[in-house]
Amino acid sequence: MPFVGQDIYRAVSRLPGVSASDFSARFTVRGGDHDEILVTLDGLELYEPFHLKDLGGGVISIIDVGLIQGVDLMTGGFPAEYGDRETAVLEMRTRTPREGALTRAEIGIMQATLRAEGATDKFAYLASGRISHLDQAVELFNPDDDFSPDFFDAFGKVTYQVNDRHQVSLNGLLAADDIVAVDQAFDRFESRYANGYAWGTWNASLASGTQVRTIGHVGQLFHRRQG
């Protein structure tokens, strides 16, 4: 179904029990708060995964929808492995790269996107980069307004199949945005956000049939608002 800005969050907001506004990408489940939802990408928890958070809490998510292979939204009754979250769990999984090599470019309403992927018997990679042109659209339709929203994000994943039972992968996600606004009284407001994650995953299948996943990660969130 069509949704604004090729945003996976706006697609999820159409599911039963989910409510969201037309402006913000954030959603709530069964009356809970948005920060009560556990959000993961390939097993790693994401904090504040939105661009332009000063506009309604987030206009668009930092995840390129073209990377996603599957989404699970659990709105109740989820197992204890997901911790003490009260409302819901949103699990996102990136695609398995196709064999060979493929590069694709897209231009949408809010951003331009470049993706690349490829795979062999042992090695696979998946990458995506997005950059917005919202500032140019605002200048085109409202030339008298000194308002400039901008964002970009990049994702990369490299996977190596050690053998039939062991697989290792390295993921990276970086997102940043910037808003500058000047009103008629020459009051200036500037807001900058950045999220960065890097994580490695080891998936092992034991002889007993038990599946084991081990994740090591680092991350940083940066906020700066001044006026």
Beta strands, then each sheet from edge to edge (+ up, - down):
strand 1: 18-20
strand 2: 27-29
strand 3: 37-41
strand 4: 44-45
strand 5: 50-51
strand 6: 60-61
strand 7: 68-74
strand 8: 88-94
strand 9: 100-107
strand 10: 111-119
strand 11: 123-132
strand 12: 146-161
strand 13: 166-182
strand 14: 188-205
strand 15: 211-226
sheet 1: 1+ 2-
sheet 2: 4+ 3- 8- 7+
sheet 3: 5+ 6-
sheet 4: 9+ 10- 11+ 12- 13+ 14- 15+
end
